[in-house]
């Protein structure tokens, strides 16, 4: 098992198998779990996204049993009333939710992250194919059982309720912002401040409802090349398949499913109390940890793959150094880095003024 580093920097990254590692951690020691686990669909032929079935069970049954195992390990580590957020795939999210529930969690909601830049994964043969173009990812929201009622649990553990005010959505005529809902939208990678491309999910909804633009939703951009690669400069570049553009490109961050840091920041504000500890048992390239540092939460990440561990470590070291330099310059208010945990205005397009709702 390898660890990197640095308790005094507010983050810890461990190279280990998640279930085995979490068995050695103290119970009730983290405030939230935010993770993007393998989906069990054999994504891109990746070995880590496929499950072996030595007992003859179906791949779906094996995925559900494995989900129950890691969720059980997380539940032991999570404080009572702590939330778990887990990304899934449309084809296997029912197995993901069942495994999480069977581990002892209470299912609270399912969020939907919409985007317009998905790429069909199968070929078109004489106008026919076996799949649709992906345009959303489901996100399971679950909670560890409370001890007593909400008030007693929150007084004892600091958990149990969502951070609604910290995750509100900016909107004209609503000084506090709007109550966050269970839908998030991503701009297409080619959108600019001057306007969206026609296939962007935000643009499509705006055109469908021009009088009531969807200002109730959280907006963020897909990860840019600069966001993916920040901190990875010391790593060797490898050629990576680029979906939608054909061929391959040299990349240092070769993780195929990097999540937007801004999206992870919003989720953390929603489920992890300020100053709390967030666990990601499948840290991947480290986006959850980068978001935690930006939101003044402490981070514990676990990653089994040696290559992704190196990528996550490099990105986290870069993010920690950037956060420290901004803090030293007095760029963030004491105790928080983003207007008391609120949104970053630059990341959200402001809808046009419209009539107030009755």
Residue pairs with C-beta under 8 A, 6 or more apart in sequence:
1 14
1 15
1 16
1 21
2 14
2 15
2 16
2 309
3 12
3 13
3 14
3 15
4 12
4 13
4 309
4 313
4 316
4 317
5 12
6 12
6 320
9 320
9 324
10 292
10 293
10 296
10 297
10 298
10 299
10 320
11 289
11 292
11 293
11 298
11 299
11 300
11 301
11 316
11 320
12 299
12 300
12 301
13 283
13 286
13 289
13 301
13 302
13 303
13 309
13 312
13 313
13 316
14 21
14 300
14 301
14 302
14 303
15 302
15 303
15 304
15 306
15 309
16 302
16 304
17 304
18 70
18 73
18 281
18 282
18 302
18 304
19 69
19 70
19 73
21 281
21 302
22 70
22 73
22 74
22 76
22 77
22 281
22 302
23 73
23 76
25 77
26 77
27 76
27 77
28 77
28 78
28 79
28 80
28 157
29 77
29 79
29 277
30 77
30 78
30 79
30 82
30 276
30 277
30 278
30 279
30 300
31 78
31 79
31 82
31 158
31 159
31 272
31 273
31 276
31 277
31 278
31 297
32 78
32 82
32 83
32 84
32 85
32 159
32 268
32 271
32 272
32 273
32 276
32 277
32 278
32 279
33 74
33 77
33 78
33 82
33 83
33 84
33 85
33 86
33 278
33 279
33 280
33 281
34 84
34 85
34 264
34 267
34 268
34 271
34 272
34 278
34 279
34 280
34 288
35 84
35 85
35 86
35 87
35 279
35 280
35 281
35 282
35 288
36 86
36 87
36 257
36 259
36 280
36 282
36 284
36 287
36 288
37 67
37 70
37 86
37 87
37 88
37 96
37 281
37 282
38 48
38 49
38 282
39 49
39 88
39 89
39 91
39 92
39 96
40 49
40 50
40 51
40 59
40 60
40 62
40 63
40 66
40 89
40 92
40 95
41 49
41 89
41 91
41 92
42 49
42 50
43 49
43 89
43 256
43 257
44 241
44 256
46 256
48 304
48 305
50 59
51 59
51 62
51 63
51 66
52 62
53 59
53 62
55 62
57 65
60 92
60 95
61 95
63 92
63 95
63 96
63 99
64 95
64 96
64 98
64 99
64 102
65 99
66 99
67 95
67 96
67 98
67 99
67 100
67 103
68 99
68 100
68 102
68 103
69 103
70 281
71 84
71 99
71 100
71 102
71 103
71 104
71 105
72 103
72 104
73 281
74 84
74 103
74 279
74 281
75 103
75 104
75 105
75 144
77 279
78 84
78 144
78 279
79 144
79 157
79 158
79 159
80 144
80 145
80 146
80 147
80 153
80 156
80 157
80 159
80 160
81 143
81 144
81 145
81 146
81 147
81 150
81 153
81 154
81 157
81 159
81 160
81 161
82 143
82 144
82 157
82 159
83 108
83 141
83 142
83 143
83 144
83 159
83 162
83 270
83 271
83 272
84 100
84 105
84 140
84 141
84 142
84 143
84 144
85 111
85 139
85 140
85 141
85 267
85 271
86 96
86 100
86 139
86 140
86 142
87 113
87 137
87 138
87 139
87 259
88 96
88 97
88 137
88 138
88 139
88 140
89 137
89 138
90 134
90 136
90 137
90 138
93 110
93 138
93 140
96 140
97 107
97 110
97 140
97 142
100 107
100 140
100 142
101 107
101 142
104 144
104 145
105 142
105 143
105 144
105 145
106 142
106 143
106 144
106 145
107 140
107 141
107 142
108 141
108 142
108 143
109 141
109 182
110 138
110 139
110 140
110 141
110 182
111 138
111 139
111 141
111 182
111 183
111 184
112 136
112 137
112 138
112 139
112 182
112 183
112 184
113 136
113 137
113 138
113 139
113 184
113 185
113 186
113 263
114 135
114 136
114 183
114 184
114 185
114 186
114 201
115 135
115 136
115 137
115 185
115 186
115 188
115 201
115 222
116 135
116 186
116 188
116 199
116 200
116 201
116 203
116 204
117 186
117 188
117 189
117 199
117 200
117 222
117 244
118 133
118 134
118 135
119 133
119 134
119 243
119 244
120 129
120 131
120 132
120 133
120 134
121 131
121 134
122 129
122 130
122 131
123 129
135 201
139 267
141 182
141 271
143 160
144 159
146 152
146 153
146 160
147 153
147 156
147 157
148 156
150 160
150 161
153 159
153 160
154 160
154 161
158 273
158 276
159 273
159 276
162 270
162 271
163 269
163 270
163 271
163 272
163 273
163 274
163 341
164 179
164 180
164 270
165 176
165 341
165 342
166 269
166 270
166 274
166 340
166 341
166 342
167 180
167 218
167 266
167 269
167 270
167 343
168 176
168 177
168 178
168 179
168 180
168 342
168 343
169 177
169 178
169 179
169 180
169 181
169 215
169 216
169 217
169 218
169 343
169 348
170 177
170 178
170 215
170 343
170 345
170 348
170 350
171 177
171 178
171 215
171 216
171 351
172 215
172 350
172 351
172 352
172 353
172 354
173 353
173 356
177 342
177 343
178 215
178 216
180 218
180 266
180 270
181 216
181 217
183 217
183 218
184 217
184 218
184 219
184 220
184 263
184 266
185 201
185 202
185 205
185 214
185 217
185 218
185 219
185 220
186 201
186 202
186 219
186 220
186 221
186 222
186 260
186 263
187 196
187 200
187 201
187 202
187 219
187 220
187 221
187 222
187 349
188 196
188 197
188 199
188 200
188 201
188 222
189 221
189 222
189 224
190 197
191 197
191 200
191 202
191 203
191 221
193 349
195 203
196 202
196 203
196 206
197 203
198 204
202 214
202 219
202 349
205 213
205 214
205 217
206 213
206 214
211 354
212 354
213 351
213 352
213 354
214 351
215 351
218 263
218 266
218 348
219 347
219 348
219 349
220 260
220 262
220 263
220 266
220 347
221 260
221 262
221 347
222 260
223 258
223 259
223 260
223 261
223 287
227 258
227 260
227 261
228 251
228 253
228 258
228 285
229 251
229 252
229 253
230 315
230 318
230 319
231 314
231 315
231 316
231 317
231 318
231 319
232 252
232 253
232 311
232 314
232 315
232 318
233 252
234 314
235 252
235 253
235 310
235 311
235 314
236 252
237 250
237 251
237 252
238 250
238 251
238 252
238 254
239 248
239 249
239 250
239 251
240 248
240 249
240 250
240 251
240 254
240 256
241 247
241 248
242 248
242 249
252 311
253 285
253 311
253 315
254 307
254 311
255 284
255 285
255 308
255 311
257 284
258 284
258 285
258 287
259 287
259 288
260 287
261 287
261 290
261 291
261 294
262 344
262 347
264 287
264 288
264 290
264 291
265 291
265 294
265 295
265 338
265 344
266 343
267 291
268 278
268 288
268 291
268 292
268 295
268 297
269 295
269 341
269 342
272 278
272 292
272 295
272 297
274 295
274 296
274 297
274 335
274 336
274 341
275 296
275 297
275 298
276 297
276 298
277 297
277 298
277 299
277 300
278 288
278 292
278 297
278 298
278 299
278 300
279 300
279 301
279 302
280 288
280 289
280 299
280 300
280 301
280 302
281 302
282 302
282 303
283 289
283 301
283 302
283 303
283 308
283 309
283 312
284 303
284 308
284 312
285 308
285 311
285 312
285 315
286 301
286 311
286 312
286 313
286 315
286 316
286 319
287 315
288 299
288 301
289 299
289 301
289 312
289 315
289 316
289 319
290 315
290 316
290 319
292 298
292 299
293 299
293 316
293 319
293 320
293 323
294 319
294 323
294 337
294 338
295 337
295 338
295 341
296 335
296 336
296 337
299 316
301 312
301 316
303 309
303 312
323 337
326 332
326 337
327 337
332 338
333 339
333 340
338 344
